[in-house]
Amino acid sequence: MNRRLRMGMVGGGQGAFIGAVHRLAARLDDCYELVAGALSSDPTRAAASAAELRLDPTRSYGDYRDMARAEAARADGIDVVAIVTPNHLHAPVATAFLEAGIHVICDKPLAVSLAEGQALAALARRKQRLFALTHTYSGYPMVRHARELIARGELGDIRYVHVEYLQDWLASPVEQSGNKQAGWRTDPALAGPAGCLGDIGTHAWQLAAFVTGLTPSELAADVHTFVPGRRVDDHVQAMLRYANGARGLLVASQIASGEENALNLRVHGTRAGLRFSQESPNELWFTPQGGETTRLTRGRIDSPAAAHATRIPPGHPEGYLEAFAQLYRDAALQIVAQQTNTPAPPESLMLTTVDDGVAGLRFIEAMLESQARQGAWVGV
Ligand code: SOE
């Protein structure tokens, strides 16, 4: 890459785990230079975070709710903005920067309603700007290989999809624990109407869709809250039906005591089945119907998609940060391709974008509609 892209960041300031992940991911492949930030809704914290990151204080956009400063970002020659705010600010912040002609890399979920998400997709198209969504897990090499295997027909016709995402960090009432993410992800005014559903339910949805190339046509949901007094869901499950006749189960829970970040996917077709576990991301389990199970790793596959999404030789584990960095790298490849009027590497197009985000919001709205109708089957 002949020059690093100039990046601003909105949100993700002090104490934000995912803010640090975005900054490390942007730095790992040296594609970006973080030059400015509006890192908090509190100007004092914003200034302290900017100083901590050695950002030019004259380029601190202060209160990130003041979107008028997006023009300042354009004047600063910012190529792309990373949005790492609570969910309710994704749409207003992204809208301001897209209108200023600036590309967007935004944390999931895309927005707090399908209508907001569809408006963002239309704006990004009209402004011809990239809108990347950081669905981390599609950045893993072995996830991209799983997608290739299914696309090549190695599993045959898909019959059953099982995706579960289990955590336990919200198993107790932590809203007032000082955990920054717990504070806003359990507040419907900041997170939107979907708690666990919007946070990790969309990850589960997107991983199953990314790997299988299929999205359910209907679902029957149980959207539940275990912790008394909690104002958003903390456990969701759904039965899925696909247009090709396949069936599926999706579970996302943040009260699953003993589980840390257990995202597991199983896909079963007429010819073979596969299993992926996010907590062991350097391997993929593949079993032909009636055959032996094989542990696939980067050193034992011929996969352009996996090769593109890796940095160090097989046997040297890559993890969550590298998967996140892959999304930033793919975004940079696409932005530079547009700026230089050259084609982006095909593998970089596996990046999840605003359209994936809209599909995730459609899933959320179907889940909430089914729940409102006592678990009735609804279209997605
Ligand atoms: C909390 O559930 C969380 O930090 C999510 O918000 C991230 O998207 C996920 O990658 C890890 O867990």
Boltz pocket constraint, residues with backbone or C-beta under 6 A from the ligand:
constraints:
  - pocket:
      binder: B
      contacts: [[A, 18], [A, 108], [A, 134], [A, 136], [A, 167], [A, 199], [A, 200], [A, 261]]
      max_distance: 6.0
